[in-house]
């Protein structure tokens, strides 16, 4: 499967990645992958049963925030409010 190369922020305290944009694509060169340039134009939906999913994205950190991501911060605040 093809992979997307994403650039974004790494949240240091929880390790989560916040994608800002897709920088590029690594082509798997498989004719069975609908995301590949090797996928034939003649293979069209709805009869195309080729792979449509992306493989795990390649994450490139362009900066690091020394904090928890928004979701983790919110979850921690909710948990603290219930105690």
N, CA, C and O atoms as a GROMACS GRO file, in nm:
protein
  332
    1UNK      N    1   0.083  -0.118   0.000
    1UNK     CA    2   0.000   0.000   0.000
    1UNK      C    3   0.088   0.125   0.000
    1UNK      O    4   0.198   0.125   0.056
    2UNK      N    5   0.038   0.228  -0.062
    2UNK     CA    6   0.110   0.354  -0.066
    2UNK      C    7   0.107   0.420   0.072
    2UNK      O    8   0.020   0.392   0.154
    3UNK      N    9   0.204   0.507   0.095
    3UNK     CA   10   0.211   0.578   0.223
    3UNK      C   11   0.214   0.728   0.200
    3UNK      O   12   0.273   0.776   0.103
    4UNK      N   13   0.151   0.801   0.289
    4UNK     CA   14   0.158   0.947   0.287
    4UNK      C   15   0.268   0.992   0.381
    4UNK      O   16   0.289   0.932   0.487
    5UNK      N   17   0.339   1.097   0.343
    5UNK     CA   18   0.442   1.157   0.427
    5UNK      C   19   0.380   1.283   0.487
    5UNK      O   20   0.352   1.380   0.416
    6UNK      N   21   0.360   1.280   0.618
    6UNK     CA   22   0.295   1.392   0.687
    6UNK      C   23   0.396   1.470   0.769
    6UNK      O   24   0.489   1.413   0.826
    7UNK      N   25   0.377   1.600   0.775
    7UNK     CA   26   0.458   1.686   0.862
    7UNK      C   27   0.366   1.750   0.963
    7UNK      O   28   0.254   1.790   0.932
    8UNK      N   29   0.416   1.761   1.087
    8UNK     CA   30   0.333   1.820   1.190
    8UNK      C   31   0.404   1.834   1.323
    8UNK      O   32   0.526   1.826   1.332
    9UNK      N   33   0.324   1.857   1.426
    9UNK     CA   34   0.373   1.881   1.562
    9UNK      C   35   0.368   1.751   1.642
    9UNK      O   36   0.269   1.678   1.638
   10UNK      N   37   0.475   1.724   1.715
   10UNK     CA   38   0.479   1.611   1.809
   10UNK      C   39   0.457   1.670   1.948
   10UNK      O   40   0.530   1.760   1.990
   11UNK      N   41   0.358   1.619   2.020
   11UNK     CA   42   0.330   1.662   2.157
   11UNK      C   43   0.415   1.576   2.249
   11UNK      O   44   0.393   1.456   2.259
   12UNK      N   45   0.512   1.638   2.315
   12UNK     CA   46   0.615   1.564   2.389
   12UNK      C   47   0.561   1.485   2.508
   12UNK      O   48   0.609   1.375   2.534
   13UNK      N   49   0.464   1.537   2.577
   13UNK     CA   50   0.420   1.469   2.700
   13UNK      C   51   0.332   1.347   2.675
   13UNK      O   52   0.332   1.254   2.755
   14UNK      N   53   0.258   1.345   2.565
   14UNK     CA   54   0.174   1.228   2.536
   14UNK      C   55   0.224   1.152   2.413
   14UNK      O   56   0.183   1.038   2.391
   15UNK      N   57   0.311   1.214   2.333
   15UNK     CA   58   0.367   1.146   2.216
   15UNK      C   59   0.279   1.150   2.093
   15UNK      O   60   0.318   1.096   1.989
   16UNK      N   61   0.162   1.213   2.102
   16UNK     CA   62   0.073   1.218   1.986
   16UNK      C   63   0.129   1.311   1.878
   16UNK      O   64   0.210   1.400   1.906
   17UNK      N   65   0.083   1.289   1.756
   17UNK     CA   66   0.127   1.365   1.640
   17UNK      C   67   0.008   1.440   1.583
   17UNK      O   68  -0.097   1.381   1.560
   18UNK      N   69   0.025   1.569   1.561
   18UNK     CA   70  -0.080   1.651   1.501
   18UNK      C   71  -0.035   1.688   1.360
   18UNK      O   72   0.056   1.768   1.341
   19UNK      N   73  -0.101   1.627   1.262
   19UNK     CA   74  -0.063   1.650   1.122
   19UNK      C   75  -0.106   1.789   1.076
   19UNK      O   76  -0.219   1.831   1.101
   20UNK      N   77  -0.014   1.859   1.009
   20UNK     CA   78  -0.046   1.989   0.951
   20UNK      C   79  -0.073   1.977   0.801
   20UNK      O   80  -0.164   2.042   0.749
   21UNK      N   81   0.005   1.894   0.733
   21UNK     CA   82  -0.019   1.873   0.591
   21UNK      C   83   0.054   1.748   0.542
   21UNK      O   84   0.142   1.695   0.610
   22UNK      N   85   0.016   1.704   0.424
   22UNK     CA   86   0.080   1.590   0.359
   22UNK      C   87   0.187   1.647   0.265
   22UNK      O   88   0.156   1.724   0.174
   23UNK      N   89   0.312   1.608   0.288
   23UNK     CA   90   0.423   1.659   0.209
   23UNK      C   91   0.443   1.581   0.080
   23UNK      O   92   0.489   1.637  -0.020
   24UNK      N   93   0.409   1.453   0.083
   24UNK     CA   94   0.431   1.370  -0.035
   24UNK      C   95   0.372   1.232  -0.016
   24UNK      O   96   0.310   1.201   0.085
   25UNK      N   97   0.394   1.150  -0.118
   25UNK     CA   98   0.343   1.013  -0.116
   25UNK      C   99   0.454   0.919  -0.160
   25UNK      O  100   0.526   0.947  -0.256
   26UNK      N  101   0.467   0.807  -0.089
   26UNK     CA  102   0.558   0.700  -0.129
   26UNK      C  103   0.473   0.598  -0.203
   26UNK      O  104   0.387   0.534  -0.144
   27UNK      N  105   0.499   0.584  -0.331
   27UNK     CA  106   0.420   0.495  -0.416
   27UNK      C  107   0.468   0.351  -0.400
   27UNK      O  108   0.588   0.324  -0.408
   28UNK      N  109   0.375   0.260  -0.377
   28UNK     CA  110   0.410   0.119  -0.360
   28UNK      C  111   0.431   0.047  -0.493
   28UNK      O  112   0.482  -0.065  -0.497
   29UNK      N  113   0.392   0.112  -0.602
   29UNK     CA  114   0.409   0.059  -0.738
   29UNK      C  115   0.335  -0.073  -0.760
   29UNK      O  116   0.381  -0.158  -0.836
   30UNK      N  117   0.221  -0.089  -0.694
   30UNK     CA  118   0.141  -0.210  -0.710
   30UNK      C  119   0.019  -0.178  -0.797
   30UNK      O  120  -0.051  -0.080  -0.773
   31UNK      N  121  -0.007  -0.261  -0.896
   31UNK     CA  122  -0.125  -0.241  -0.980
   31UNK      C  123  -0.254  -0.271  -0.903
   31UNK      O  124  -0.362  -0.232  -0.947
   32UNK      N  125  -0.244  -0.340  -0.788
   32UNK     CA  126  -0.360  -0.372  -0.706
   32UNK      C  127  -0.394  -0.262  -0.604
   32UNK      O  128  -0.492  -0.274  -0.530
   33UNK      N  129  -0.314  -0.156  -0.599
   33UNK     CA  130  -0.337  -0.044  -0.506
   33UNK      C  131  -0.396   0.073  -0.585
   33UNK      O  132  -0.333   0.124  -0.676
   34UNK      N  133  -0.517   0.114  -0.549
   34UNK     CA  134  -0.584   0.221  -0.623
   34UNK      C  135  -0.517   0.357  -0.603
   34UNK      O  136  -0.547   0.451  -0.677
   35UNK      N  137  -0.427   0.371  -0.506
   35UNK     CA  138  -0.356   0.496  -0.483
   35UNK      C  139  -0.226   0.506  -0.563
   35UNK      O  140  -0.164   0.612  -0.568
   36UNK      N  141  -0.185   0.398  -0.624
   36UNK     CA  142  -0.058   0.394  -0.697
   36UNK      C  143  -0.074   0.443  -0.841
   36UNK      O  144  -0.181   0.429  -0.901
   37UNK      N  145   0.032   0.499  -0.895
   37UNK     CA  146   0.031   0.538  -1.036
   37UNK      C  147   0.028   0.416  -1.126
   37UNK      O  148  -0.007   0.427  -1.244
   38UNK      N  149   0.065   0.300  -1.075
   38UNK     CA  150   0.062   0.175  -1.151
   38UNK      C  151  -0.078   0.115  -1.163
   38UNK      O  152  -0.100   0.024  -1.243
   39UNK      N  153  -0.173   0.166  -1.084
   39UNK     CA  154  -0.310   0.116  -1.089
   39UNK      C  155  -0.370   0.150  -1.226
   39UNK      O  156  -0.368   0.266  -1.266
   40UNK      N  157  -0.422   0.050  -1.296
   40UNK     CA  158  -0.471   0.075  -1.432
   40UNK      C  159  -0.597   0.162  -1.435
   40UNK      O  160  -0.686   0.148  -1.351
   41UNK      N  161  -0.603   0.252  -1.534
   41UNK     CA  162  -0.720   0.337  -1.551
   41UNK      C  163  -0.845   0.256  -1.584
   41UNK      O  164  -0.957   0.300  -1.558
   42UNK      N  165  -0.826   0.140  -1.642
   42UNK     CA  166  -0.939   0.056  -1.681
   42UNK      C  167  -1.008  -0.008  -1.560
   42UNK      O  168  -1.120  -0.057  -1.572
   43UNK      N  169  -0.944  -0.007  -1.446
   43UNK     CA  170  -0.999  -0.064  -1.323
   43UNK      C  171  -1.075   0.046  -1.251
   43UNK      O  172  -1.017   0.123  -1.174
   44UNK      N  173  -1.204   0.055  -1.276
   44UNK     CA  174  -1.283   0.165  -1.220
   44UNK      C  175  -1.392   0.112  -1.128
   44UNK      O  176  -1.432  -0.004  -1.138
   45UNK      N  177  -1.437   0.198  -1.039
   45UNK     CA  178  -1.543   0.163  -0.947
   45UNK      C  179  -1.673   0.148  -1.023
   45UNK      O  180  -1.685   0.210  -1.129
   46UNK      N  181  -1.769   0.073  -0.981
   46UNK     CA  182  -1.779   0.000  -0.856
   46UNK      C  183  -1.720  -0.140  -0.863
   46UNK      O  184  -1.719  -0.212  -0.763
   47UNK      N  185  -1.670  -0.180  -0.980
   47UNK     CA  186  -1.618  -0.316  -0.994
   47UNK      C  187  -1.473  -0.331  -0.950
   47UNK      O  188  -1.421  -0.442  -0.948
   48UNK      N  189  -1.407  -0.224  -0.917
   48UNK     CA  190  -1.267  -0.229  -0.873
   48UNK      C  191  -1.262  -0.282  -0.729
   48UNK      O  192  -1.321  -0.223  -0.638
   49UNK      N  193  -1.193  -0.393  -0.710
   49UNK     CA  194  -1.180  -0.452  -0.577
   49UNK      C  195  -1.036  -0.440  -0.526
   49UNK      O  196  -0.992  -0.519  -0.442
   50UNK      N  197  -0.965  -0.343  -0.577
   50UNK     CA  198  -0.826  -0.322  -0.538
   50UNK      C  199  -0.818  -0.257  -0.400
   50UNK      O  200  -0.918  -0.210  -0.345
   51UNK      N  201  -0.698  -0.256  -0.345
   51UNK     CA  202  -0.673  -0.195  -0.213
   51UNK      C  203  -0.694  -0.044  -0.223
   51UNK      O  204  -0.637   0.022  -0.310
   52UNK      N  205  -0.778   0.009  -0.134
   52UNK     CA  206  -0.805   0.154  -0.134
   52UNK      C  207  -0.746   0.224  -0.013
   52UNK      O  208  -0.742   0.347  -0.008
   53UNK      N  209  -0.699   0.146   0.083
   53UNK     CA  210  -0.647   0.204   0.206
   53UNK      C  211  -0.504   0.251   0.188
   53UNK      O  212  -0.432   0.208   0.098
   54UNK      N  213  -0.464   0.341   0.276
   54UNK     CA  214  -0.325   0.386   0.284
   54UNK      C  215  -0.254   0.306   0.392
   54UNK      O  216  -0.316   0.268   0.491
   55UNK      N  217  -0.127   0.282   0.374
   55UNK     CA  218  -0.046   0.221   0.479
   55UNK      C  219  -0.021   0.328   0.586
   55UNK      O  220  -0.053   0.445   0.564
   56UNK      N  221   0.035   0.289   0.698
   56UNK     CA  222   0.063   0.385   0.806
   56UNK      C  223   0.145   0.502   0.752
   56UNK      O  224   0.244   0.482   0.680
   57UNK      N  225   0.103   0.623   0.787
   57UNK     CA  226   0.174   0.739   0.734
   57UNK      C  227   0.312   0.754   0.798
   57UNK      O  228   0.335   0.711   0.911
   58UNK      N  229   0.401   0.814   0.723
   58UNK     CA  230   0.534   0.846   0.773
   58UNK      C  231   0.523   0.984   0.837
   58UNK      O  232   0.487   1.081   0.771
   59UNK      N  233   0.554   0.992   0.966
   59UNK     CA  234   0.536   1.118   1.039
   59UNK      C  235   0.669   1.189   1.056
   59UNK      O  236   0.763   1.135   1.114
   60UNK      N  237   0.677   1.310   1.004
   60UNK     CA  238   0.796   1.393   1.019
   60UNK      C  239   0.763   1.509   1.113
   60UNK      O  240   0.674   1.588   1.086
   61UNK      N  241   0.837   1.516   1.223
   61UNK     CA  242   0.816   1.624   1.320
   61UNK      C  243   0.881   1.752   1.268
   61UNK      O  244   1.000   1.754   1.239
   62UNK      N  245   0.800   1.859   1.257
   62UNK     CA  246   0.857   1.988   1.220
   62UNK      C  247   0.874   2.077   1.342
   62UNK      O  248   0.947   2.176   1.339
   63UNK      N  249   0.805   2.041   1.450
   63UNK     CA  250   0.828   2.106   1.578
   63UNK      C  251   0.776   2.016   1.690
   63UNK      O  252   0.703   1.920   1.665
   64UNK      N  253   0.814   2.049   1.812
   64UNK     CA  254   0.773   1.972   1.928
   64UNK      C  255   0.716   2.068   2.032
   64UNK      O  256   0.776   2.171   2.064
   65UNK      N  257   0.600   2.034   2.084
   65UNK     CA  258   0.537   2.114   2.189
   65UNK      C  259   0.556   2.039   2.321
   65UNK      O  260   0.520   1.922   2.332
   66UNK      N  261   0.612   2.105   2.420
   66UNK     CA  262   0.637   2.044   2.550
   66UNK      C  263   0.509   2.050   2.634
   66UNK      O  264   0.501   2.122   2.733
   67UNK      N  265   0.410   1.975   2.591
   67UNK     CA  266   0.280   1.975   2.656
   67UNK      C  267   0.204   1.851   2.610
   67UNK      O  268   0.255   1.771   2.531
   68UNK      N  269   0.081   1.834   2.658
   68UNK     CA  270  -0.009   1.731   2.611
   68UNK      C  271  -0.087   1.787   2.492
   68UNK      O  272  -0.109   1.907   2.482
   69UNK      N  273  -0.129   1.699   2.401
   69UNK     CA  274  -0.211   1.743   2.288
   69UNK      C  275  -0.348   1.789   2.342
   69UNK      O  276  -0.380   1.768   2.459
   70UNK      N  277  -0.426   1.851   2.254
   70UNK     CA  278  -0.556   1.906   2.296
   70UNK      C  279  -0.648   1.798   2.352
   70UNK      O  280  -0.714   1.819   2.453
   71UNK      N  281  -0.652   1.683   2.287
   71UNK     CA  282  -0.741   1.576   2.333
   71UNK      C  283  -0.698   1.522   2.469
   71UNK      O  284  -0.782   1.501   2.556
   72UNK      N  285  -0.569   1.501   2.488
   72UNK     CA  286  -0.519   1.450   2.617
   72UNK      C  287  -0.537   1.554   2.726
   72UNK      O  288  -0.572   1.520   2.840
   73UNK      N  289  -0.514   1.680   2.694
   73UNK     CA  290  -0.533   1.787   2.792
   73UNK      C  291  -0.679   1.793   2.836
   73UNK      O  292  -0.708   1.807   2.955
   74UNK      N  293  -0.770   1.783   2.741
   74UNK     CA  294  -0.913   1.785   2.772
   74UNK      C  295  -0.952   1.664   2.857
   74UNK      O  296  -1.028   1.677   2.953
   75UNK      N  297  -0.901   1.547   2.822
   75UNK     CA  298  -0.932   1.426   2.899
   75UNK      C  299  -0.879   1.437   3.041
   75UNK      O  300  -0.945   1.394   3.135
   76UNK      N  301  -0.760   1.493   3.057
   76UNK     CA  302  -0.704   1.510   3.191
   76UNK      C  303  -0.788   1.608   3.273
   76UNK      O  304  -0.809   1.586   3.393
   77UNK      N  305  -0.834   1.715   3.211
   77UNK     CA  306  -0.917   1.813   3.282
   77UNK      C  307  -1.052   1.753   3.322
   77UNK      O  308  -1.102   1.780   3.431
   78UNK      N  309  -1.111   1.672   3.233
   78UNK     CA  310  -1.237   1.605   3.268
   78UNK      C  311  -1.217   1.508   3.383
   78UNK      O  312  -1.298   1.502   3.475
   79UNK      N  313  -1.108   1.432   3.378
   79UNK     CA  314  -1.080   1.334   3.484
   79UNK      C  315  -1.054   1.405   3.617
   79UNK      O  316  -1.097   1.357   3.722
   80UNK      N  317  -0.985   1.518   3.614
   80UNK     CA  318  -0.958   1.592   3.738
   80UNK      C  319  -1.087   1.651   3.796
   80UNK      O  320  -1.101   1.662   3.917
   81UNK      N  321  -1.180   1.688   3.709
   81UNK     CA  322  -1.308   1.745   3.754
   81UNK      C  323  -1.399   1.642   3.818
   81UNK      O  324  -1.485   1.677   3.898
   82UNK      N  325  -1.381   1.516   3.786
   82UNK     CA  326  -1.464   1.408   3.840
   82UNK      C  327  -1.412   1.356   3.973
   82UNK      O  328  -1.485   1.290   4.046
   83UNK      N  329  -1.289   1.387   4.003
   83UNK     CA  330  -1.229   1.334   4.128
   83UNK      C  331  -1.282   1.400   4.251
   83UNK      O  332  -1.242   1.367   4.362
   0.00000   0.00000   0.00000
